[in-house]
Amino acid sequence: MDLSGNKELLDRPLVAFFASRTAPSEALDLAIRWAHDIAHTDKIVISGFHSPIERAVLDVLLACGSSVVVTLGRSLYRKIPAHIQEAYNEGRVLFLSLRDNARASLSNSQLRNWATADFATEIVFAPFDSSSQLSTLYFTLCGGTIPATILK
């Protein structure tokens, strides 16, 4: 595991957030509303911030001054993405890489999602279709020791 950024963020309560690349139409509005709500707490959102909805949540969190942990299904960035640079410089971002591959793949993304859930004390999903790969993750985590919920 490779880290870049504020490692102290791992010592705070982490809420994993997942959203499918192909989500129902109501998912974006629910996720943005949730992002605004969680931005006003002491919790840190941990996510791959890869899907369009996850990226929208990241934008809200960063705009609100929140800190985030970005889990990557690939190696660490050589150059911090421009839209995250300011927050990174302010110590509000931690990048966590689990693989040393230059590009993300399906298996790396699945590993990233499971690892993200393992770091969390709470797990939140945007609504997803039953055919989504997040369905397996959600139903496996349901009933476990870490609360897993779907936004409504």
C-alpha positions as CSV (number, residue, x, y, z in Angstrom):
1,M,0.0,0.0,0.0
2,D,1.3,3.4,-1.0
3,L,0.2,6.7,0.6
4,S,0.5,10.3,-0.5
5,G,-0.9,13.2,1.4
6,N,-2.3,13.7,4.9
7,K,-1.9,10.2,6.5
8,E,-3.6,11.5,9.7
9,L,-6.9,11.3,7.9
10,L,-6.9,7.6,8.4
11,D,-7.2,8.2,12.2
12,R,-10.6,9.9,11.8
13,P,-14.0,8.3,11.3
14,L,-14.1,7.1,7.6
15,V,-17.3,6.8,5.7
16,A,-17.0,4.8,2.5
17,F,-19.1,6.0,-0.5
18,F,-19.9,4.0,-3.6
19,A,-21.9,4.8,-6.7
20,S,-22.3,2.8,-9.8
21,R,-21.2,4.1,-13.2
22,T,-24.7,3.3,-14.4
23,A,-27.0,4.5,-11.6
24,P,-30.7,5.2,-11.6
25,S,-31.7,8.9,-12.3
26,E,-32.4,9.8,-8.7
27,A,-29.0,8.7,-7.5
28,L,-27.2,11.9,-8.4
29,D,-29.5,14.2,-6.5
30,L,-29.5,11.9,-3.4
31,A,-25.7,11.7,-3.4
32,I,-25.2,15.4,-3.7
33,R,-27.6,16.1,-0.9
34,W,-25.8,13.5,1.2
35,A,-22.4,15.1,0.3
36,H,-23.6,18.5,1.5
37,D,-24.9,16.9,4.8
38,I,-21.7,14.9,5.5
39,A,-19.5,17.9,4.7
40,H,-20.7,19.5,7.9
41,T,-19.6,16.7,10.1
42,D,-16.2,15.5,11.3
43,K,-16.4,12.4,9.2
44,I,-14.0,11.7,6.3
45,V,-15.3,10.3,3.0
46,I,-13.2,7.5,1.5
47,S,-13.9,6.5,-2.0
48,G,-12.4,5.8,-5.4
49,F,-14.2,8.9,-6.6
50,H,-14.2,7.1,-10.0
51,S,-17.8,7.0,-11.2
52,P,-19.6,10.3,-12.3
53,I,-21.6,10.4,-9.1
54,E,-18.6,9.8,-7.0
55,R,-16.8,12.6,-8.8
56,A,-19.8,14.9,-8.2
57,V,-19.6,14.0,-4.5
58,L,-15.9,14.8,-4.4
59,D,-16.5,18.2,-6.0
60,V,-19.1,19.0,-3.3
61,L,-16.8,17.8,-0.5
62,L,-13.8,19.8,-1.7
63,A,-15.9,22.9,-2.3
64,C,-17.2,22.7,1.3
65,G,-13.7,22.4,2.7
66,S,-14.0,18.8,3.7
67,S,-11.1,16.3,3.7
68,V,-11.2,13.1,1.7
69,V,-9.3,9.8,1.2
70,V,-9.0,8.7,-2.4
71,T,-8.5,5.0,-2.9
72,L,-6.9,4.2,-6.3
73,G,-7.2,1.0,-8.3
74,R,-3.8,1.9,-9.8
75,S,-0.5,3.4,-8.7
76,L,-0.2,6.8,-7.1
77,Y,-0.5,9.8,-9.4
78,R,2.8,11.2,-10.6
79,K,1.1,14.6,-10.8
80,I,-1.9,15.5,-8.5
81,P,-5.0,16.2,-10.6
82,A,-5.5,20.0,-11.0
83,H,-9.0,20.0,-9.4
84,I,-7.6,18.3,-6.2
85,Q,-4.3,20.1,-6.0
86,E,-5.4,23.0,-3.7
87,A,-7.0,20.6,-1.2
88,Y,-4.0,18.4,-1.3
89,N,-1.7,21.3,-0.6
90,E,-3.9,22.2,2.4
91,G,-3.6,18.7,3.8
92,R,-7.2,17.8,3.1
93,V,-6.5,14.8,0.8
94,L,-4.8,11.4,1.2
95,F,-4.3,9.2,-1.8
96,L,-4.1,5.5,-1.0
97,S,-2.9,3.1,-3.7
98,L,-3.2,-0.7,-3.4
99,R,-1.6,-1.7,-6.7
100,D,1.4,-0.6,-8.6
101,N,-0.3,-0.8,-12.0
102,A,-0.2,2.3,-14.2
103,R,-3.9,1.9,-15.2
104,A,-7.0,0.8,-13.4
105,S,-8.7,-2.5,-14.4
106,L,-11.8,-4.3,-13.4
107,S,-10.0,-6.5,-10.9
108,N,-8.1,-3.6,-9.5
109,S,-11.3,-1.6,-9.1
110,Q,-12.9,-4.5,-7.2
111,L,-9.9,-4.7,-5.0
112,R,-10.1,-1.0,-4.4
113,N,-13.8,-1.2,-3.5
114,W,-13.3,-4.0,-1.0
115,A,-10.3,-2.3,0.6
116,T,-12.2,1.0,0.8
117,A,-15.0,-0.8,2.7
118,D,-12.4,-2.4,5.0
119,F,-11.1,1.1,6.1
120,A,-14.5,2.4,6.8
121,T,-16.6,2.6,10.0
122,E,-19.7,3.2,7.9
123,I,-20.6,2.5,4.3
124,V,-23.0,4.4,2.1
125,F,-24.2,3.5,-1.4
126,A,-25.9,5.7,-4.0
127,P,-28.9,3.8,-5.4
128,F,-27.8,1.1,-7.9
129,D,-29.4,-1.3,-10.3
130,S,-29.5,-5.0,-9.3
131,S,-27.2,-5.8,-12.2
132,S,-24.5,-3.4,-10.8
133,Q,-21.2,-4.9,-9.5
134,L,-21.9,-2.9,-6.4
135,S,-24.8,-5.2,-5.7
136,T,-22.5,-8.0,-4.7
137,L,-20.4,-5.7,-2.5
138,Y,-23.6,-4.3,-0.7
139,F,-25.2,-7.6,-0.1
140,T,-22.0,-9.2,1.2
141,L,-21.5,-6.3,3.6
142,C,-25.2,-6.2,4.7
143,G,-25.6,-7.6,8.1
144,G,-21.9,-7.3,8.9
145,T,-20.3,-5.3,11.7
146,I,-20.0,-2.1,9.6
147,P,-23.3,-0.4,8.8
148,A,-24.0,-0.4,5.1
149,T,-26.9,1.7,3.8
150,I,-28.3,2.8,0.4
151,L,-29.4,6.5,0.1
152,K,-33.1,7.1,0.0
